[in-house]
Amino acid sequence: MGGPEAAAVFRPLGLDVAEVEDGSGAEQALERMAGGEHALVFIEEELGIGLADTIARLKRRPLPVISLVPGVRGSRGTAREAIRKMVERAVGADILFKGDS
C-alpha cells in the first residue's frame, strides 16, 4: 500500500496494490486488505505513520502481518524500529541493530 511510485514497483510483480497518496482512503484500503485474503500487507512508512492506531488494532489478529517499508523518499526510521521490535519480541533480545543509533 502506497503512492504511485510504490504501485509501479509492486504491481508488475502481480501483487494486489492499493494506490493511496495520502491519509484519505488509506484506512479503508487497509481495512479491505486486512479483511480479505491477504497474509502480508506492506505499507509505505510515511503512510503508515498516519495509520498507527488502525495498524495497532489489526496487529492483534494473527493475519495479515502488517509491515512498514521505507518509501521512495527514504526512511524515517519507523520501519527499522518496527522490525527491531518484532525480532526482539521473537528472540528475546535486540540482535539486529544493537548499538546502532
DRENLUMMAR-369948 format. One record per residue (C-alpha): residue number from 1; residue in three letters; x, y, z. Coordinates in nm, 3 decimals, m for minus. Example, Ala and Ser with C-alpha at 12.3 -4.5 7.8 and 13.67 -1.06 7.14 Angstrom:
! residues 2
1_Ala_1.230_m0.450_0.780 .
2_Ser_1.367_m0.106_0.714 .
//
This chain:
! residues 101
1_Met_0.000_0.000_0.000 .
2_Gly_0.150_0.329_m0.102 .
3_Gly_0.180_0.601_m0.359 .
4_Pro_0.210_0.574_m0.736 .
5_Glu_0.584_0.503_m0.717 .
6_Ala_0.529_0.202_m0.489 .
7_Ala_0.247_0.081_m0.710 .
8_Ala_0.478_0.097_m1.011 .
9_Val_0.723_m0.133_m0.832 .
10_Phe_0.483_m0.389_m0.685 .
11_Arg_0.206_m0.413_m0.946 .
12_Pro_0.430_m0.574_m1.216 .
13_Leu_0.514_m0.846_m0.961 .
14_Gly_0.148_m0.949_m0.964 .
15_Leu_0.077_m0.821_m0.615 .
16_Asp_m0.250_m0.663_m0.509 .
17_Val_m0.168_m0.292_m0.477 .
18_Ala_m0.369_m0.024_m0.301 .
19_Glu_m0.251_0.303_m0.452 .
20_Val_m0.304_0.570_m0.187 .
21_Glu_m0.128_0.906_m0.192 .
22_Asp_m0.239_1.039_0.145 .
23_Gly_m0.447_0.959_0.451 .
24_Ser_m0.780_0.992_0.273 .
25_Gly_m0.888_0.645_0.174 .
26_Ala_m0.584_0.482_0.334 .
27_Glu_m0.775_0.346_0.630 .
28_Gln_m1.046_0.196_0.408 .
29_Ala_m0.781_0.040_0.185 .
30_Leu_m0.604_m0.112_0.484 .
31_Glu_m0.931_m0.246_0.628 .
32_Arg_m1.013_m0.400_0.288 .
33_Met_m0.674_m0.567_0.263 .
34_Ala_m0.682_m0.687_0.625 .
35_Gly_m1.031_m0.830_0.582 .
36_Gly_m0.957_m1.017_0.263 .
37_Glu_m0.729_m1.299_0.161 .
38_His_m0.404_m1.117_0.231 .
39_Ala_m0.145_m1.277_0.458 .
40_Leu_0.104_m0.990_0.430 .
41_Val_0.048_m0.618_0.384 .
42_Phe_0.337_m0.381_0.317 .
43_Ile_0.266_m0.013_0.386 .
44_Glu_0.493_0.273_0.292 .
45_Glu_0.636_0.420_0.609 .
46_Glu_0.506_0.775_0.552 .
47_Leu_0.153_0.645_0.501 .
48_Gly_0.175_0.400_0.791 .
49_Ile_0.261_0.670_1.043 .
50_Gly_m0.085_0.820_0.994 .
51_Leu_m0.245_0.476_1.032 .
52_Ala_m0.075_0.388_1.360 .
53_Asp_m0.396_0.329_1.557 .
54_Thr_m0.554_0.115_1.286 .
55_Ile_m0.233_m0.084_1.238 .
56_Ala_m0.202_m0.144_1.615 .
57_Arg_m0.560_m0.274_1.627 .
58_Leu_m0.512_m0.501_1.325 .
59_Lys_m0.182_m0.638_1.455 .
60_Arg_m0.374_m0.807_1.735 .
61_Arg_m0.502_m1.051_1.471 .
62_Pro_m0.284_m1.339_1.354 .
63_Leu_m0.320_m1.233_0.989 .
64_Pro_m0.237_m1.036_0.796 .
65_Val_0.115_m0.950_0.900 .
66_Ile_0.146_m0.573_0.853 .
67_Ser_0.491_m0.433_0.789 .
68_Leu_0.606_m0.079_0.722 .
69_Val_0.864_m0.037_0.447 .
70_Pro_1.067_0.271_0.353 .
71_Gly_0.918_0.473_0.071 .
72_Val_1.085_0.625_m0.232 .
73_Arg_1.160_0.940_m0.032 .
74_Gly_1.374_0.742_0.212 .
75_Ser_1.326_0.615_0.562 .
76_Arg_1.225_0.796_0.879 .
77_Gly_1.345_0.502_1.090 .
78_Thr_0.993_0.385_1.174 .
79_Ala_1.015_0.069_0.962 .
80_Arg_1.354_m0.023_1.106 .
81_Glu_1.230_0.027_1.462 .
82_Ala_0.922_m0.186_1.397 .
83_Ile_1.137_m0.470_1.260 .
84_Arg_1.374_m0.441_1.556 .
85_Lys_1.082_m0.470_1.799 .
86_Met_0.936_m0.774_1.619 .
87_Val_1.269_m0.957_1.623 .
88_Glu_1.336_m0.861_1.985 .
89_Arg_0.992_m0.990_2.085 .
90_Ala_1.052_m1.316_1.894 .
91_Val_1.402_m1.396_2.025 .
92_Gly_1.409_m1.201_2.350 .
93_Ala_1.700_m0.972_2.262 .
94_Asp_1.794_m0.698_2.016 .
95_Ile_2.018_m0.899_1.784 .
96_Leu_1.980_m0.689_1.469 .
97_Phe_2.067_m0.330_1.541 .
98_Lys_2.233_m0.346_1.881 .
99_Gly_2.447_m0.037_1.927 .
100_Asp_2.319_0.135_1.610 .
101_Ser_2.152_0.470_1.654 .
//
